[in-house]
Amino acid sequence: MNPLARSMRTDRFFQLGLVLVGAMIVAALFAPWLAPHNPLLGDTRTAYLQPPGGHFLLGTDTQGRDVLSRVLYGARLSLSVGLISQSVAILLGVTLGLLSGYYGRWVDSLIMRLADITLAFPTLLLLIAVAAAVRPSLPIVFVVIGAVGWAGMARLVRSQVLVLRGSEYVLAAQALGARDRRVLLRHLLPNVRTQVIIAATLGIGGAIMAEAALSFVGLGAQPPTPSWGAMVSDGRDLLRVAPWVSFAPGIAIGLAVLGFNLVGDALREIYDPRLRTDR
């Protein structure tokens, strides 16, 4: 049986991760139909900090907005951030990693020193510094998170290319006169694809956390856009009075990150022979 199919049938943690990721995708895609109320509008006179129950299953916030509806719409933003930012990280990291590992010498030194500088700074502080330097907006958040995450991806791809560039099929292609572009795209890139997919899956959880952190400090999604990080920030002064304002989006962040991490760990164990075990 295919290792992936076997793990999907036997690995309980993999199954849990798939359920959590699937639930987030469903919430993001079908938020307009699942949300019981408008996430942007509320009535402070009749729905101010209503506790969970009745017409508001997860309660309301200080603006009288339904927390459940905002959590569902917040899944759209978090999923978009994860996918788009990792696409940026893959584009930059894979390109620079291939060039670094294949050409070596000064190309390798230059790219790896840039990666070292990027990794030397605490990720959150670097994100805040870059985001604060420009006007906060969602496109900027997407690009910033992806740009900060390129270094780890580049180092991963470089390490794989350093091993593969001495392989017989690569040497044969070079001996037959294949151009460097063809060697990189047809012979090296397909053989690092699995590791890139695994790293990107794990990176989505980190991107969701990064966006939540930026929104928490006001440098991510701007009001009234539903964002899990901003919702947690809105309720931080109400923990004794209305804990549901922060708890609901906080739990959503934790479950989403857990889901992608479980899926990423399972994929790494499936496709890495050194970690694979018969279960």
Backbone torsions as a table, in degrees:
resi	resn	phi	psi	omega
1	MET	NA	143.4	177.1
2	ASN	-54.6	133.6	-178.5
3	PRO	-55.7	-37.8	179.7
4	LEU	-65.3	-46.6	179.6
5	ALA	-64.1	-39.0	179.2
6	ARG	-64.3	-41.4	179.2
7	SER	-66.9	-36.8	178.5
8	MET	-64.2	-26.6	-179.3
9	ARG	-90.0	-27.5	-171.5
10	THR	-115.1	-26.2	-176.0
11	ASP	-86.1	108.8	-177.2
12	ARG	-66.8	-35.7	179.8
13	PHE	-69.3	-37.6	176.3
14	PHE	-63.1	-42.8	178.7
15	GLN	-62.9	-42.0	178.0
16	LEU	-62.8	-42.9	178.1
17	GLY	-61.1	-42.4	178.7
18	LEU	-64.1	-38.9	178.6
19	VAL	-64.1	-44.7	-178.9
20	LEU	-65.8	-45.0	178.8
21	VAL	-64.5	-42.3	178.3
22	GLY	-61.9	-40.4	179.0
23	ALA	-63.6	-38.9	179.0
24	MET	-67.2	-40.9	179.0
25	ILE	-63.9	-43.4	178.1
26	VAL	-61.6	-44.5	179.3
27	ALA	-61.4	-40.1	-178.5
28	ALA	-70.1	-42.1	-176.2
29	LEU	-74.9	-35.4	-172.9
30	PHE	-112.2	21.5	179.9
31	ALA	-54.7	-42.3	-179.7
32	PRO	-60.8	-28.0	-179.9
33	TRP	-93.4	-27.5	-178.2
34	LEU	-86.0	-30.7	-177.0
35	ALA	-69.2	125.8	-178.1
36	PRO	-77.0	-18.0	-177.8
37	HIS	-138.7	167.7	175.0
38	ASN	-69.9	123.4	-175.9
39	PRO	-72.3	-14.3	-176.4
40	LEU	-100.4	-15.8	-175.1
41	LEU	-115.9	144.0	177.2
42	GLY	-153.0	170.8	-180.0
43	ASP	-123.4	106.5	-177.6
44	THR	-70.6	-17.3	-179.4
45	ARG	-79.8	-37.7	-175.5
46	THR	-111.9	-14.6	-174.8
47	ALA	-129.7	27.4	-179.0
48	TYR	-72.4	116.8	177.3
49	LEU	46.9	50.2	175.6
50	GLN	-73.2	133.8	179.5
51	PRO	-70.4	161.8	179.1
52	PRO	-58.0	139.4	179.2
53	GLY	128.2	165.5	178.7
54	GLY	66.7	-128.5	-179.3
55	HIS	-76.1	-15.2	-177.6
56	PHE	-123.2	97.8	-172.9
57	LEU	-63.1	-32.7	178.4
58	LEU	-113.7	14.9	178.0
59	GLY	83.2	-172.5	179.4
60	THR	-129.9	166.9	179.6
61	ASP	-101.7	-168.0	-176.5
62	THR	-68.3	-16.2	177.5
63	GLN	-97.1	6.1	-179.2
64	GLY	74.6	17.3	-179.3
65	ARG	-90.0	145.2	-177.8
66	ASP	-70.4	122.4	-177.5
67	VAL	-66.8	-40.6	-180.0
68	LEU	-60.1	-44.3	179.8
69	SER	-63.3	-39.4	179.8
70	ARG	-70.3	-34.8	176.4
71	VAL	-65.7	-42.0	179.3
72	LEU	-63.7	-44.8	178.6
73	TYR	-70.8	-29.4	176.7
74	GLY	-64.3	-27.3	176.4
75	ALA	-61.5	-34.3	177.8
76	ARG	-60.8	-46.7	-178.5
77	LEU	-66.0	-45.7	-177.6
78	SER	-63.6	-42.4	179.4
79	LEU	-66.7	-39.8	177.9
80	SER	-62.9	-43.6	178.8
81	VAL	-60.8	-46.4	-179.0
82	GLY	-60.7	-47.1	-176.3
83	LEU	-71.2	-45.8	-175.9
84	ILE	-71.5	-43.7	-179.7
85	SER	-63.9	-38.3	177.5
86	GLN	-70.7	-29.4	173.9
87	SER	-63.7	-41.3	176.9
88	VAL	-64.9	-44.7	179.7
89	ALA	-62.5	-39.5	178.9
90	ILE	-66.0	-45.6	-178.7
91	LEU	-58.8	-48.9	-178.8
92	LEU	-72.9	-48.4	-174.3
93	GLY	-66.2	-44.6	-179.2
94	VAL	-66.7	-43.3	-179.7
95	THR	-61.2	-50.8	-177.7
96	LEU	-70.8	-34.5	178.2
97	GLY	-65.8	-41.5	177.1
98	LEU	-62.1	-46.7	-179.4
99	LEU	-63.9	-41.8	-178.2
100	SER	-64.8	-47.9	-177.3
101	GLY	-71.8	-32.4	-175.3
102	TYR	-80.7	-45.1	-175.1
103	TYR	-87.7	-32.0	178.9
104	GLY	63.7	-155.7	177.5
105	ARG	49.8	-132.5	-173.5
106	TRP	-69.9	-28.3	176.8
107	VAL	-64.0	-46.3	178.8
108	ASP	-62.7	-44.8	-178.4
109	SER	-62.6	-44.3	-178.3
110	LEU	-63.8	-49.0	-177.1
111	ILE	-66.5	-41.7	-179.0
112	MET	-69.8	-31.9	176.7
113	ARG	-69.0	-37.4	174.4
114	LEU	-63.2	-39.9	177.4
115	ALA	-65.0	-40.4	179.0
116	ASP	-62.7	-40.6	179.1
117	ILE	-64.3	-43.1	179.2
118	THR	-62.9	-43.3	-178.2
119	LEU	-75.1	-17.1	-177.9
120	ALA	-71.6	-26.3	-179.2
121	PHE	-88.3	141.4	172.5
122	PRO	-56.9	131.3	-172.3
123	THR	-56.9	-46.5	-177.4
124	LEU	-64.1	-42.2	179.4
125	LEU	-65.5	-37.9	178.0
126	LEU	-66.0	-41.7	177.2
127	LEU	-60.8	-45.6	-179.2
128	ILE	-63.3	-42.2	-178.7
129	ALA	-63.1	-45.2	-178.8
130	VAL	-69.2	-43.6	-178.7
131	ALA	-66.5	-34.1	-179.4
132	ALA	-72.5	-21.9	-178.0
133	ALA	-76.0	-15.9	179.5
134	VAL	-127.2	170.8	179.7
135	ARG	-70.1	125.6	-178.4
136	PRO	-59.7	128.6	176.7
137	SER	-160.9	159.6	-177.2
138	LEU	-62.6	-46.0	177.6
139	PRO	-57.4	-38.3	178.6
140	ILE	-64.8	-42.0	179.0
141	VAL	-60.6	-44.8	-179.8
142	PHE	-58.2	-49.7	-175.7
143	VAL	-68.3	-41.7	-177.4
144	VAL	-62.8	-47.6	-179.1
145	ILE	-62.8	-41.2	178.2
146	GLY	-67.4	-40.2	-178.5
147	ALA	-66.7	-36.6	178.5
148	VAL	-69.6	-29.8	-176.2
149	GLY	-87.3	3.3	-175.6
150	TRP	-70.2	-30.6	-171.1
151	ALA	-63.3	-46.5	179.6
152	GLY	-63.0	-40.0	177.9
153	MET	-64.6	-40.9	-179.6
154	ALA	-64.4	-41.3	179.7
155	ARG	-65.9	-38.2	178.2
156	LEU	-63.4	-48.5	-179.0
157	VAL	-65.2	-41.9	179.5
158	ARG	-57.8	-45.5	-178.2
159	SER	-62.2	-36.8	178.0
160	GLN	-70.4	-40.0	-178.5
161	VAL	-67.7	-36.4	178.9
162	LEU	-59.7	-33.6	177.5
163	VAL	-77.1	-41.0	-171.7
164	LEU	-80.0	-25.7	-173.6
165	ARG	-67.9	-16.2	175.7
166	GLY	-96.4	7.0	-179.7
167	SER	-70.6	157.6	-175.9
168	GLU	-63.0	-39.5	-177.0
169	TYR	-69.4	-30.9	176.4
170	VAL	-71.7	-44.3	178.5
171	LEU	-63.5	-37.6	178.5
172	ALA	-65.2	-42.0	178.9
173	ALA	-63.0	-40.4	178.1
174	GLN	-67.0	-38.2	179.8
175	ALA	-65.9	-30.2	179.0
176	LEU	-82.2	1.2	176.0
177	GLY	90.8	16.0	179.0
178	ALA	-64.8	137.6	178.7
179	ARG	-71.1	159.1	-178.4
180	ASP	-58.7	-38.8	-179.5
181	ARG	-60.6	-41.7	-179.9
182	ARG	-68.0	-40.3	178.6
183	VAL	-62.1	-43.2	-178.5
184	LEU	-66.1	-46.4	-172.9
185	LEU	-83.9	-33.2	-174.4
186	ARG	-97.8	-24.4	-173.6
187	HIS	-116.0	-36.0	-176.9
188	LEU	-94.2	-47.0	-176.8
189	LEU	-57.4	-46.6	179.8
190	PRO	-60.6	-25.4	-177.0
191	ASN	-87.8	-5.8	173.7
192	VAL	-110.7	1.5	-174.7
193	ARG	-61.3	-42.6	-177.3
194	THR	-63.0	-45.5	179.6
195	GLN	-63.2	-36.0	178.9
196	VAL	-66.6	-42.6	179.3
197	ILE	-62.1	-42.5	179.7
198	ILE	-63.7	-46.5	-179.7
199	ALA	-63.7	-37.9	179.7
200	ALA	-67.9	-38.5	178.0
201	THR	-61.6	-44.7	176.3
202	LEU	-66.5	-33.0	-178.2
203	GLY	-71.1	-23.3	179.2
204	ILE	-62.2	-42.2	177.4
205	GLY	-60.7	-42.5	177.3
206	GLY	-64.3	-36.9	178.6
207	ALA	-66.2	-39.0	177.5
208	ILE	-62.3	-43.0	177.9
209	MET	-64.3	-40.7	-179.2
210	ALA	-64.5	-43.5	178.7
211	GLU	-63.8	-40.7	178.8
212	ALA	-62.4	-40.1	179.3
213	ALA	-65.4	-43.5	179.0
214	LEU	-64.8	-41.7	178.6
215	SER	-67.1	-33.2	179.0
216	PHE	-60.9	-38.3	-179.4
217	VAL	-94.0	6.4	174.8
218	GLY	87.1	13.7	-178.8
219	LEU	-109.0	7.1	179.4
220	GLY	-107.0	-128.8	177.8
221	ALA	-62.7	136.2	-177.4
222	GLN	-97.9	146.6	179.0
223	PRO	-55.9	146.7	3.6
224	PRO	-94.7	19.5	-178.4
225	THR	-59.0	127.0	179.3
226	PRO	-66.2	119.5	177.8
227	SER	-137.8	133.0	-177.6
228	TRP	-59.8	-42.1	179.7
229	GLY	-63.8	-43.0	178.9
230	ALA	-66.5	-35.1	178.3
231	MET	-65.8	-40.8	176.0
232	VAL	-62.2	-41.3	179.0
233	SER	-64.2	-40.1	-179.7
234	ASP	-62.3	-31.1	-176.3
235	GLY	-99.7	6.1	-174.9
236	ARG	-67.9	-26.9	178.2
237	ASP	-90.2	1.8	-176.5
238	LEU	-116.8	17.7	-173.5
239	LEU	-62.6	-32.2	179.7
240	ARG	-82.3	-26.1	-175.5
241	VAL	-97.8	-46.2	-176.6
242	ALA	-139.7	73.1	-176.0
243	PRO	-63.7	-22.4	-177.1
244	TRP	-64.4	-23.2	-179.1
245	VAL	-62.3	-38.9	179.3
246	SER	-95.3	-33.5	-174.8
247	PHE	-63.3	-44.0	-175.8
248	ALA	-61.0	-53.0	177.9
249	PRO	-67.9	-31.9	178.1
250	GLY	-64.0	-42.6	176.8
251	ILE	-65.4	-38.6	178.2
252	ALA	-61.2	-42.4	177.8
253	ILE	-61.4	-47.4	-178.4
254	GLY	-61.3	-43.4	-178.9
255	LEU	-68.1	-39.8	179.9
256	ALA	-64.3	-46.6	-180.0
257	VAL	-64.7	-41.9	177.9
258	LEU	-59.8	-43.5	-179.2
259	GLY	-59.9	-49.7	-178.8
260	PHE	-67.5	-35.1	177.8
261	ASN	-66.6	-40.8	178.2
262	LEU	-64.5	-42.5	178.3
263	VAL	-65.0	-44.6	179.5
264	GLY	-62.9	-42.8	178.0
265	ASP	-63.2	-40.6	179.7
266	ALA	-65.2	-43.2	178.8
267	LEU	-63.8	-39.0	178.7
268	ARG	-64.2	-40.3	179.1
269	GLU	-69.1	-33.8	-179.1
270	ILE	-69.6	-44.5	-170.3
271	TYR	-99.5	-5.0	175.9
272	ASP	-100.1	110.0	-177.8
273	PRO	-57.2	-28.1	-178.1
274	ARG	-71.5	-23.0	-178.0
275	LEU	-104.9	-14.1	-173.9
276	ARG	-67.0	136.0	176.7
277	THR	-130.6	151.0	177.6
278	ASP	-84.4	120.0	-178.3
279	ARG	-123.9	NA	NA
